[in-house]
Amino acid sequence: MEGSALETRGSRHAGRKAAPVGPLEYVRSVRILGIDPGSRVCGYGVIDQRGGELAYVECGLLTAPADHAMEDRLGELARGLREVLSELRPDVVAIEDVFSHQNPRSAIALAQARGMALAVVGLAGLAVASYAPALVKKAVSGSGRADKTQIARMVQALIGLRSLPRADATDALAVAITHGRRLRPTAVRFVPAVVRP
């Protein structure tokens, strides 16, 4: 019975051509991992950007004991960052530049932590976008001189957080938002199958 029904359905459409259908499009979502590097605490924040809209995914802190040697701390943070990349699978990474007005000791420690993060991301084969602190502030709040409280409130409003995360995680989200606001929506095109006579 089923066979004859199928045959009847097929014969009913015999000789007909499918109407031409143009390619279908949708805007691809891009997952962005923002990193606020540090030699003892590394903040991370993940958002999805789709068609100009930003959606919160996750944020948190990677920590290492302050009394451990620098190489041990960086190794611990690198392992944590590798896990974040494996679990959340970002498409691109955004990271903040080293702030030039810091004292030399702090700048060196931050540069080492930033280098560790770049190495982990590089081994994962991901592209990295780097932003100066003033550019992050302006992208998020409209002012390159905004303080941390203003930045945190804007991050909360832009991605709809109910409460504020820890400062390092908020900074990481701000970097991710900066990159998300600079991305152009990417359209993916599908060409549907065409019934041939």
Buried (B, 14 or more C-beta within 10 A) or exposed (E): EEEEEEEEEEEEEEEEEEEEEEEEEEBEBBBBBBBBBBBBBBBBBBBBBBEEEBBBBBBBBBBBEEEEEBEEBBBBBBEBBBEBBEEEEBBBBBBBBBEEEEEEEEBBBBBBBBEBBBEBBEEBEBEBBBBBBBBBBBBBBEEEEBEEEBBBBBBBEBBEBEEEBBBBBBBBBBBBBBBBEEBEEEEEEEEEEEEEE
